[in-house]
Amino acid sequence: MIRVFIADDQLLVRQGIRALLEVEDSIRVVGEAGDGGEAVERVPQAAVDVLLLDIRMPRKSGIEVLRELGTRGALPSTLILTTFDVVLDGTRAGARGFMLKDVSYDQLIAAIRAVAEGGTLFQPAVTERLLRAAGAVHVGMEARPERLTEREIEVVRLMSGGYSNREIGHALGTAEGTIKNHVSSILAKLGVRDRTRAVLKALEIGLLNPR
């Protein structure tokens, strides 16, 4: 059972998401918050697996919620739900991915399951627009870290979709151990310590821009 907490200042949005999620037998909504301060108070008490978090909320922003819960060691796997183009700060603060609020039901369920299992979930189709708004896209080649191989880029793209090493290996027809080695190489080349930061770095240097 995946325990989900919804933090959004719009009541109708919360009610709509809850109604959708309660159709799934494997997902249970364990709490809601209408502002960031309420989220900081309630999430640590709710045994949450996945936090669905809006960024723009009263009292405390979603970014502040991420940072405060992270400082307390109480930050669950978090998926940002947003209608506007400010997500990089959120993922840097600890979110494991983002989805736009016009996402389909199936995409939302898949995203919740991916982050609940420790994966990351980014949407390359909207990433270029988001990064351009943040002034982080089209970094010059001289600013790039050590160049990734074509296979490593394929692995990073699948990592950005929240896939595990086993699922990536299956998709690429490669042993799970080989994928683990690729991931280790990717982290070293990008100069990061985990998969989420690897995806963020790949986004920033344009590796995941739509082809």
C-alpha positions in Angstrom: 0.0 0.0 0.0 1.4 3.4 -1.0 0.5 6.1 1.5 0.0 9.5 -0.2 -0.3 13.0 1.3 -1.6 15.9 -0.8 -0.5 19.4 -0.2 -2.2 22.0 -2.4 -4.0 25.3 -1.5 -6.9 24.6 -3.9 -9.6 22.5 -2.2 -11.0 21.4 -5.5 -7.6 20.2 -6.7 -7.1 18.2 -3.5 -10.5 16.7 -3.7 -10.1 15.8 -7.4 -6.7 14.1 -6.8 -8.0 12.2 -3.8 -11.0 11.0 -5.8 -8.7 9.8 -8.5 -6.3 8.1 -6.2 -8.9 6.3 -4.1 -9.9 4.3 -7.2 -6.6 2.5 -6.9 -6.6 -0.3 -4.3 -2.8 0.0 -3.9 -2.9 3.7 -3.0 -4.3 5.3 0.2 -4.5 9.1 0.8 -3.4 9.5 4.4 -3.7 13.3 4.7 -4.1 16.7 3.1 -2.8 20.2 3.7 -4.2 23.5 2.4 -1.0 25.5 3.0 2.7 24.9 3.5 2.7 25.5 7.2 0.0 22.8 7.6 2.0 20.4 5.5 5.2 20.8 7.6 3.1 20.1 10.7 1.1 17.1 9.4 3.4 15.2 7.0 5.8 13.9 9.8 2.8 12.5 11.7 1.2 10.7 8.8 3.6 7.9 7.8 3.8 9.2 4.3 5.4 7.3 1.4 4.8 9.9 -1.3 4.1 13.6 -0.9 2.2 15.3 -3.7 3.3 18.9 -3.3 2.2 22.2 -4.9 4.9 24.9 -5.0 2.9 28.1 -4.7 1.0 27.9 -1.3 0.2 30.3 1.5 2.3 30.6 4.7 5.1 28.4 3.4 6.0 27.7 -0.2 6.5 24.2 -1.5 10.3 24.9 -1.6 10.2 25.9 2.1 8.2 22.7 2.9 10.8 20.6 1.2 13.7 22.3 3.0 12.1 22.2 6.4 11.1 18.5 6.2 14.5 17.7 4.8 16.2 19.4 7.7 14.1 17.4 10.1 14.8 14.2 8.3 11.1 13.8 7.7 10.9 14.4 3.9 9.2 11.5 2.1 9.6 10.8 -1.6 8.1 14.0 -3.1 6.5 14.6 -6.5 5.9 18.3 -7.4 2.6 19.1 -9.0 2.7 22.5 -10.7 1.1 24.6 -13.3 4.0 27.0 -13.7 7.7 26.7 -14.6 9.5 26.7 -11.3 10.7 23.2 -10.5 14.5 23.2 -10.5 14.6 24.8 -7.0 12.1 22.1 -5.9 14.1 19.2 -7.2 17.3 20.6 -5.8 15.6 21.0 -2.4 14.8 17.3 -2.3 11.8 16.5 -4.6 12.2 13.4 -6.7 10.5 14.7 -9.7 7.7 16.9 -11.1 4.5 16.5 -13.1 2.3 19.3 -14.6 -1.2 19.5 -13.2 -2.8 18.6 -16.5 -1.1 15.2 -16.3 -3.3 12.2 -17.1 -4.6 9.8 -14.5 -2.4 7.0 -15.7 0.7 9.2 -15.7 0.0 10.4 -12.2 -0.4 6.8 -10.8 2.8 5.7 -12.6 4.7 8.7 -11.2 3.5 8.0 -7.6 4.6 4.4 -7.9 8.0 5.4 -9.4 8.9 7.7 -6.6 7.5 5.4 -3.9 10.0 2.8 -5.2 12.9 5.2 -4.9 12.9 6.3 -8.5 12.9 9.8 -10.0 10.4 11.2 -12.4 11.1 14.1 -14.8 9.3 14.9 -18.0 11.9 15.6 -20.8 9.1 16.9 -23.1 8.7 19.9 -20.9 12.2 20.2 -19.5 13.6 22.4 -22.2 10.9 25.1 -21.6 11.4 24.9 -17.8 15.2 25.1 -18.1 15.1 28.0 -20.6 12.9 29.9 -18.1 15.4 29.3 -15.4 18.3 30.4 -17.7 20.0 27.0 -17.4 19.6 25.5 -20.9 22.1 25.5 -23.8 25.2 25.4 -21.6 28.4 25.7 -23.7 30.4 22.6 -24.4 33.3 24.1 -22.4 31.1 24.0 -19.3 30.2 20.3 -19.6 31.6 17.6 -17.4 33.3 14.6 -18.8 31.4 13.4 -21.9 29.0 10.6 -21.4 28.9 7.7 -23.9 25.8 7.2 -26.0 24.8 4.2 -23.9 25.2 6.3 -20.7 23.0 9.0 -22.2 20.3 6.3 -22.9 20.6 5.2 -19.3 20.2 8.7 -18.0 17.1 9.2 -20.1 15.6 6.1 -18.6 16.6 7.2 -15.1 14.7 10.5 -15.7 11.6 8.4 -16.3 11.9 6.8 -12.9 13.0 3.4 -14.1 15.1 1.1 -11.8 18.4 -0.6 -12.9 16.5 -3.8 -13.5 13.9 -2.1 -15.7 16.6 -0.1 -17.6 18.5 -3.4 -18.2 15.4 -5.0 -19.6 14.6 -2.0 -21.8 18.2 -2.0 -23.2 18.7 -5.7 -23.3 21.5 -5.5 -20.8 22.3 -7.2 -17.4 21.3 -5.3 -14.3 24.9 -5.4 -13.1 26.0 -3.7 -16.3 23.5 -0.9 -15.8 24.7 -0.5 -12.2 28.2 0.0 -13.6 26.8 2.6 -16.1 25.1 4.5 -13.3 28.3 4.6 -11.2 30.2 5.9 -14.2 27.4 8.5 -14.9 27.6 9.8 -11.3 31.4 10.1 -11.4 31.4 11.9 -14.8 28.7 14.3 -13.8 30.3 14.9 -10.4 27.2 14.1 -8.4 26.4 11.6 -5.6 22.9 10.2 -6.4 20.5 9.5 -9.3 18.3 12.5 -8.7 21.2 14.9 -8.9 22.5 13.1 -12.0 19.2 13.7 -13.7 19.2 17.3 -12.7 22.7 17.8 -14.0 21.8 16.1 -17.3 18.9 18.4 -17.6 21.0 21.5 -17.0 23.6 20.6 -19.6 21.0 19.7 -22.2 21.4 15.9 -22.3 17.7 15.3 -21.9 16.4 18.0 -24.2 13.8 16.5 -26.7 15.5 15.2 -29.8 
